[in-house]
């Protein structure tokens, strides 16, 4: 049974995190500077400390995995 590390596409993950993980993702972030999905354009509320730390952890996992 194979384990997949990258279940989400890179551009989609970049939009979810709000930072460009690749040069291609940077181009797409300029076009669509909001998150992916149905509620991506909704106004964001302020992140808690835990949410900020979790987002940073996910960003590092996405960059180095």
Phi and psi in radians as a Rosetta constraint file:
Dihedral C 1 N 2 CA 2 C 2 CIRCULARHARMONIC -1.466 0.35
Dihedral N 2 CA 2 C 2 N 3 CIRCULARHARMONIC 2.463 0.35
Dihedral C 2 N 3 CA 3 C 3 CIRCULARHARMONIC -1.792 0.35
Dihedral N 3 CA 3 C 3 N 4 CIRCULARHARMONIC 2.245 0.35
Dihedral C 3 N 4 CA 4 C 4 CIRCULARHARMONIC -1.743 0.35
Dihedral N 4 CA 4 C 4 N 5 CIRCULARHARMONIC 2.192 0.35
Dihedral C 4 N 5 CA 5 C 5 CIRCULARHARMONIC -1.444 0.35
Dihedral N 5 CA 5 C 5 N 6 CIRCULARHARMONIC -0.655 0.35
Dihedral C 5 N 6 CA 6 C 6 CIRCULARHARMONIC -1.807 0.35
Dihedral N 6 CA 6 C 6 N 7 CIRCULARHARMONIC 1.586 0.35
Dihedral C 6 N 7 CA 7 C 7 CIRCULARHARMONIC -1.542 0.35
Dihedral N 7 CA 7 C 7 N 8 CIRCULARHARMONIC -0.437 0.35
Dihedral C 7 N 8 CA 8 C 8 CIRCULARHARMONIC -1.866 0.35
Dihedral N 8 CA 8 C 8 N 9 CIRCULARHARMONIC 2.588 0.35
Dihedral C 8 N 9 CA 9 C 9 CIRCULARHARMONIC -1.180 0.35
Dihedral N 9 CA 9 C 9 N 10 CIRCULARHARMONIC 2.648 0.35
Dihedral C 9 N 10 CA 10 C 10 CIRCULARHARMONIC -1.124 0.35
Dihedral N 10 CA 10 C 10 N 11 CIRCULARHARMONIC -0.752 0.35
Dihedral C 10 N 11 CA 11 C 11 CIRCULARHARMONIC -1.153 0.35
Dihedral N 11 CA 11 C 11 N 12 CIRCULARHARMONIC -0.735 0.35
Dihedral C 11 N 12 CA 12 C 12 CIRCULARHARMONIC -1.098 0.35
Dihedral N 12 CA 12 C 12 N 13 CIRCULARHARMONIC -0.721 0.35
Dihedral C 12 N 13 CA 13 C 13 CIRCULARHARMONIC -1.172 0.35
Dihedral N 13 CA 13 C 13 N 14 CIRCULARHARMONIC -0.655 0.35
Dihedral C 13 N 14 CA 14 C 14 CIRCULARHARMONIC -1.083 0.35
Dihedral N 14 CA 14 C 14 N 15 CIRCULARHARMONIC -0.751 0.35
Dihedral C 14 N 15 CA 15 C 15 CIRCULARHARMONIC -1.151 0.35
Dihedral N 15 CA 15 C 15 N 16 CIRCULARHARMONIC -0.647 0.35
Dihedral C 15 N 16 CA 16 C 16 CIRCULARHARMONIC -1.149 0.35
Dihedral N 16 CA 16 C 16 N 17 CIRCULARHARMONIC -0.661 0.35
Dihedral C 16 N 17 CA 17 C 17 CIRCULARHARMONIC -1.465 0.35
Dihedral N 17 CA 17 C 17 N 18 CIRCULARHARMONIC -0.385 0.35
Dihedral C 17 N 18 CA 18 C 18 CIRCULARHARMONIC 1.490 0.35
Dihedral N 18 CA 18 C 18 N 19 CIRCULARHARMONIC 0.193 0.35
Dihedral C 18 N 19 CA 19 C 19 CIRCULARHARMONIC -2.336 0.35
Dihedral N 19 CA 19 C 19 N 20 CIRCULARHARMONIC 2.696 0.35
Dihedral C 19 N 20 CA 20 C 20 CIRCULARHARMONIC -1.500 0.35
Dihedral N 20 CA 20 C 20 N 21 CIRCULARHARMONIC 2.154 0.35
Dihedral C 20 N 21 CA 21 C 21 CIRCULARHARMONIC -1.560 0.35
Dihedral N 21 CA 21 C 21 N 22 CIRCULARHARMONIC -0.438 0.35
Dihedral C 21 N 22 CA 22 C 22 CIRCULARHARMONIC -2.401 0.35
Dihedral N 22 CA 22 C 22 N 23 CIRCULARHARMONIC 2.870 0.35
Dihedral C 22 N 23 CA 23 C 23 CIRCULARHARMONIC -1.045 0.35
Dihedral N 23 CA 23 C 23 N 24 CIRCULARHARMONIC -0.630 0.35
Dihedral C 23 N 24 CA 24 C 24 CIRCULARHARMONIC -1.113 0.35
Dihedral N 24 CA 24 C 24 N 25 CIRCULARHARMONIC -0.726 0.35
Dihedral C 24 N 25 CA 25 C 25 CIRCULARHARMONIC -1.144 0.35
Dihedral N 25 CA 25 C 25 N 26 CIRCULARHARMONIC -0.549 0.35
Dihedral C 25 N 26 CA 26 C 26 CIRCULARHARMONIC -1.108 0.35
Dihedral N 26 CA 26 C 26 N 27 CIRCULARHARMONIC -0.705 0.35
Dihedral C 26 N 27 CA 27 C 27 CIRCULARHARMONIC -1.108 0.35
Dihedral N 27 CA 27 C 27 N 28 CIRCULARHARMONIC -0.746 0.35
Dihedral C 27 N 28 CA 28 C 28 CIRCULARHARMONIC -1.250 0.35
Dihedral N 28 CA 28 C 28 N 29 CIRCULARHARMONIC -0.540 0.35
Dihedral C 28 N 29 CA 29 C 29 CIRCULARHARMONIC -1.193 0.35
Dihedral N 29 CA 29 C 29 N 30 CIRCULARHARMONIC -0.535 0.35
Dihedral C 29 N 30 CA 30 C 30 CIRCULARHARMONIC -1.171 0.35
Dihedral N 30 CA 30 C 30 N 31 CIRCULARHARMONIC -0.672 0.35
Dihedral C 30 N 31 CA 31 C 31 CIRCULARHARMONIC -1.274 0.35
Dihedral N 31 CA 31 C 31 N 32 CIRCULARHARMONIC -0.747 0.35
Dihedral C 31 N 32 CA 32 C 32 CIRCULARHARMONIC -2.253 0.35
Dihedral N 32 CA 32 C 32 N 33 CIRCULARHARMONIC 1.522 0.35
Dihedral C 32 N 33 CA 33 C 33 CIRCULARHARMONIC -1.401 0.35
Dihedral N 33 CA 33 C 33 N 34 CIRCULARHARMONIC 0.365 0.35
Dihedral C 33 N 34 CA 34 C 34 CIRCULARHARMONIC -2.078 0.35
Dihedral N 34 CA 34 C 34 N 35 CIRCULARHARMONIC 2.957 0.35
Dihedral C 34 N 35 CA 35 C 35 CIRCULARHARMONIC -1.219 0.35
Dihedral N 35 CA 35 C 35 N 36 CIRCULARHARMONIC 2.856 0.35
Dihedral C 35 N 36 CA 36 C 36 CIRCULARHARMONIC -1.394 0.35
Dihedral N 36 CA 36 C 36 N 37 CIRCULARHARMONIC 2.824 0.35
Dihedral C 36 N 37 CA 37 C 37 CIRCULARHARMONIC 1.653 0.35
Dihedral N 37 CA 37 C 37 N 38 CIRCULARHARMONIC -3.060 0.35
Dihedral C 37 N 38 CA 38 C 38 CIRCULARHARMONIC -1.103 0.35
Dihedral N 38 CA 38 C 38 N 39 CIRCULARHARMONIC -0.663 0.35
Dihedral C 38 N 39 CA 39 C 39 CIRCULARHARMONIC -1.819 0.35
Dihedral N 39 CA 39 C 39 N 40 CIRCULARHARMONIC 0.337 0.35
Dihedral C 39 N 40 CA 40 C 40 CIRCULARHARMONIC -1.145 0.35
Dihedral N 40 CA 40 C 40 N 41 CIRCULARHARMONIC -0.577 0.35
Dihedral C 40 N 41 CA 41 C 41 CIRCULARHARMONIC -1.516 0.35
Dihedral N 41 CA 41 C 41 N 42 CIRCULARHARMONIC -0.109 0.35
Dihedral C 41 N 42 CA 42 C 42 CIRCULARHARMONIC -1.160 0.35
Dihedral N 42 CA 42 C 42 N 43 CIRCULARHARMONIC 2.699 0.35
Dihedral C 42 N 43 CA 43 C 43 CIRCULARHARMONIC -1.137 0.35
Dihedral N 43 CA 43 C 43 N 44 CIRCULARHARMONIC 2.378 0.35
Dihedral C 43 N 44 CA 44 C 44 CIRCULARHARMONIC -1.549 0.35
Dihedral N 44 CA 44 C 44 N 45 CIRCULARHARMONIC 2.460 0.35
Dihedral C 44 N 45 CA 45 C 45 CIRCULARHARMONIC -1.609 0.35
Dihedral N 45 CA 45 C 45 N 46 CIRCULARHARMONIC 2.851 0.35
Dihedral C 45 N 46 CA 46 C 46 CIRCULARHARMONIC -1.117 0.35
Dihedral N 46 CA 46 C 46 N 47 CIRCULARHARMONIC 2.400 0.35
Dihedral C 46 N 47 CA 47 C 47 CIRCULARHARMONIC -1.350 0.35
Dihedral N 47 CA 47 C 47 N 48 CIRCULARHARMONIC 2.545 0.35
Dihedral C 47 N 48 CA 48 C 48 CIRCULARHARMONIC -1.379 0.35
Dihedral N 48 CA 48 C 48 N 49 CIRCULARHARMONIC 3.020 0.35
Dihedral C 48 N 49 CA 49 C 49 CIRCULARHARMONIC -1.080 0.35
Dihedral N 49 CA 49 C 49 N 50 CIRCULARHARMONIC -0.717 0.35
Dihedral C 49 N 50 CA 50 C 50 CIRCULARHARMONIC -1.101 0.35
Dihedral N 50 CA 50 C 50 N 51 CIRCULARHARMONIC -0.746 0.35
Dihedral C 50 N 51 CA 51 C 51 CIRCULARHARMONIC -1.115 0.35
Dihedral N 51 CA 51 C 51 N 52 CIRCULARHARMONIC -0.671 0.35
Dihedral C 51 N 52 CA 52 C 52 CIRCULARHARMONIC -1.134 0.35
Dihedral N 52 CA 52 C 52 N 53 CIRCULARHARMONIC -0.772 0.35
Dihedral C 52 N 53 CA 53 C 53 CIRCULARHARMONIC -1.147 0.35
Dihedral N 53 CA 53 C 53 N 54 CIRCULARHARMONIC -0.699 0.35
Dihedral C 53 N 54 CA 54 C 54 CIRCULARHARMONIC -1.148 0.35
Dihedral N 54 CA 54 C 54 N 55 CIRCULARHARMONIC -0.724 0.35
Dihedral C 54 N 55 CA 55 C 55 CIRCULARHARMONIC -1.112 0.35
Dihedral N 55 CA 55 C 55 N 56 CIRCULARHARMONIC -0.696 0.35
Dihedral C 55 N 56 CA 56 C 56 CIRCULARHARMONIC -1.147 0.35
Dihedral N 56 CA 56 C 56 N 57 CIRCULARHARMONIC -0.708 0.35
Dihedral C 56 N 57 CA 57 C 57 CIRCULARHARMONIC -1.107 0.35
Dihedral N 57 CA 57 C 57 N 58 CIRCULARHARMONIC -0.750 0.35
Dihedral C 57 N 58 CA 58 C 58 CIRCULARHARMONIC -1.150 0.35
Dihedral N 58 CA 58 C 58 N 59 CIRCULARHARMONIC -0.637 0.35
Dihedral C 58 N 59 CA 59 C 59 CIRCULARHARMONIC -1.103 0.35
Dihedral N 59 CA 59 C 59 N 60 CIRCULARHARMONIC -0.769 0.35
Dihedral C 59 N 60 CA 60 C 60 CIRCULARHARMONIC -1.144 0.35
Dihedral N 60 CA 60 C 60 N 61 CIRCULARHARMONIC -0.706 0.35
Dihedral C 60 N 61 CA 61 C 61 CIRCULARHARMONIC -1.089 0.35
Dihedral N 61 CA 61 C 61 N 62 CIRCULARHARMONIC -0.692 0.35
Dihedral C 61 N 62 CA 62 C 62 CIRCULARHARMONIC -1.209 0.35
Dihedral N 62 CA 62 C 62 N 63 CIRCULARHARMONIC -0.616 0.35
Dihedral C 62 N 63 CA 63 C 63 CIRCULARHARMONIC -1.293 0.35
Dihedral N 63 CA 63 C 63 N 64 CIRCULARHARMONIC -0.654 0.35
Dihedral C 63 N 64 CA 64 C 64 CIRCULARHARMONIC -1.801 0.35
Dihedral N 64 CA 64 C 64 N 65 CIRCULARHARMONIC -0.127 0.35
